[in-house]
Each structure stands twice: as structure tokens, then as C-alpha cells.
Amino acid sequence: MAASTDIKYFVHTNNAPQLQNAYGSMIGVLDACLVNGISLGSISSLTAVGTTVTAVFSTAHNLMQYQVFKIAGANQAEYNGEHRILTVPTATSLTFQLLSAPSVTIATGAMTASIPPLGWEKTFSASNEVGGGKAAYRSKNTSLLSRPFLRVVDELDPAYSANYAKYAKVGIVEDMTDINTMLGVQGPFDAANPTKNWIGTGSGVNAKNGWAKWFYSFYSNTDGTSLSDPNASETSSVQSGARAYYVIGNTDSFILAVRTGMSEAHSYSIYGFGKYESYFDGDVFNDYLAAHLYDRNANWATNARASYAGLSNNRISDCLCLSRNLANSAVNSYGAATVDRLSTSGQSNVTQSATSIGQLIYCPVNIWTENVFRGRLPFIRWVYQAQPAPNHSKFIDANEIYLALNTEFGSREKGQVFLKIGDL
């Protein structure tokens, strides 16, 4: 039986735009993964044995097992469309499965391949003459009862320094008429300072620039561990080069995992945007944003990279921005990503509270807000051991495919999350 293609994932190695130490990098990645997809070039041959097909590419395809790719141009229609990769035998070949045996065992035609986008639209945008710009994205799924925008500002702010860490300022916006005109509820939001999330203030190391941040270039320590330097801040020197990332999602929601440091040993920050599964009937505004959520001077250095990250933080911090409160009033609210409420104090994350027992034990992640569990976050699972699986490894459990990524939690503790990247 052919695997489902609803959930897709992208990797920085997929002939994809890179997260460089340069403004505009985040918008480039979001454009490719959410809206445009990624071209993979031509396919030399498609050969079927029963329902299993081997695709051979003209050059290295740079795809990974369980990714979804799309074929076009085959004369036999059954080969065209989206498929989930079963195996990657070589750098230029892969296998996938059809629902039934094709009409011919060797496909013909001028065949090409791509990684299809998640199915979002880029409704508004603006470029900056010195690099980067602004963009607004939302799901194209018009059956959703609420479809807020993800507004992204990925350009140098006049209050900030081009030599500092790079990040996109992000927010949930209920409605927009152009890239700079925001209507209705937005979050995070401070009525006393409406531009707090978008316009920097101050100067030098005392500059404040944004509130909800998706970092993609941060200071890299060189000690070879997965932990960031607790004394590093946004003002710390930043190395040039491309950063590793994953984008995982569907038409309604996605997760962005970014390794802001250069070393392979460094851990990932986990961000997200879109719909979550609400536990309440009639909870129409079930939209969330996970980011580094803090309003601090650029030289703040108290575990800056490890702290205040929405989906890789301890269970007591409100690092999720929700589009509206539980009553669906016209005001945004905040929540914490958590697996339980067994403790309300301390910095130690539940992922480090158990020793390895030779089995992967993990669970869904809930949203705790207004003293209730409001809903469940998609794609992410928290683990009850510190780092039980090899970083970047994949495994299958009950026909669900997971990716293990190392993260930092709270006060720079080692942790890991499992991200659901597909179904068999």
C-alpha cells in the first residue's frame, strides 16, 4: 500500500535555499517550503517491479528516506503525482510504492521531479534595498474557520547592528490588507506599545529589536558540545556559513527546526506556526506561534539561545503565543508547551527526569493556558529520557514515522524531541 503524503518535510541539503548569516535567509526558506517547492531536475528512468518503483535521476537528488517528492511528465499517469520515498539505495536513485501495479513496467516521457510545497500562500511581501524584507504567509485551506497570517520581518532594523545575531521577527496577525497594515488581533501584542514586536528601539548593545524571534544565525561555541555558551548574547560574534534546518508540516501547520550554531554537535531550536488540535468544542481560533519569546536588550546573555524557545523549553514558561484566549475574545493569549503539570517550579525539563531504560518513551505535547489544557500541538512529541535516540535518526512506531533531534531545554539541559515526518 502506498504511504500517505499529507505530511511533508524539507532539509537544508535538498537543493534548497540556505539559512546564511544574511538577512532574507528565512524568507527564502519559507518561500521554498511553504509556497514554491524545490526543483530536483530530470528523472532518467522509472522501473516498476510489482508496485515498487525505482527512480533513477540524472544527478544526485539529495533526498532522504521518507521525504515526499513529486513526479511530472510521465506518459503513464499512474507514475505522476506525489510519493513518499521508501529507500534511497544510491545518491541518484530511490524507491517508492504505487497503489497498484502500473500498466507498463518502464515509464516513458520527459520526466521531472520536485519536492512539493506544504500548500501555503504568500499573500503580501516587500523587499528591502539593503537586504531581506517582509512577507506574510497563510494556509490555502479555505475550509479552516480561522486563517491568520504569519507575518515575517527578515531585514536589518535601524536600531540593530548587522554584526549581531540574525533572526526573523514573527507574529500572528488576524487580517491584513498589505504587508504593513495589520487588522484585528495580533500576537504577541502590547496595547501600551503596539509596535513592540516589529520596530526596534534604543541603540548599540542596549537595542531592543522584536519580541517573537526565529533565530537562524547565532554565536557558535567551539567546545564541541551540544550546549550553547551561557554568556553568549545577540551581540556575540557570528560565524558565516549555512545553518542546518528542517521544515515539517502540512497545509494547516508546520514546525521549523533550526541549528543556529555551525557545529554538528549543536542542538536545534524548535519553532512552529499554525493550527493545533483544540480540546474544546467551538474553539475556532486554535492557532499558535512558537518562537523565542522575549523582549530584552541585545546584550542579554542568560542562556539566551536555550531559554524562552517555544517548543524546546521547560514546562513552566509561557513561550507560545495563541491567536485568541479561550473565550475567543478579541485579544491574544499565551501558553506553555508541556507534557504534564506535575511540577510548577524549577528548571529541569521532564525529558531529563528519567534514565534510559532501553526503550523510547514519549508522549504528545499539550498547550497549558489559563489554568487548563487547551489543546495538543501537531507533529511534536516530548521524550522521557535526555537523548535516547541518535541525533537525526528516524524510526517507525505504529505506522508513524519520527525524526529525533537534539535540543536544549530551560537552563541549557540536554534534551531531545521526536518530530512526526509522515505516515506509512
Buried (B, 14 or more C-beta within 10 A) or exposed (E): EBBBBBBBBBBBEBBBBBBBBBBBBBBBBBBBBBBBBBEBBEBEBBBBEEBBBBBBBBEEBBBBBBBBBBBBBBEBEBBBBBBBBBEBEEEBBBBBBBEEBBEBEEBEBEBBBBBBBBBBBBBBBBEBEEBBBBBBBBBBBEEBEBBBBBBBBBBBBEBBBEEBBBBBBBBBBBEBEEBEEBEEBBBBBEEEEEEBBBBBEEEEBEBBBBBBBBBBBBBBBEEEBBBBBBEBBBBBEBBEEBBBBBBBBBBBBBBBBBBBBBBEBBBBBBBBBBBBBBBEEEBEBBBBBBBBBBBBBBBBBEBBBBBBBBBBBBBBBBBBBBBBBBEBEEEBBBBBBBBEEEEEEEBBBBBBEEEEEEEBEBEEBBBBBEEEBBBBBBBBBBBBBBBBBEBBEBEEEEEBBBBBBBBBBBBBBBBBBBBBBBBB
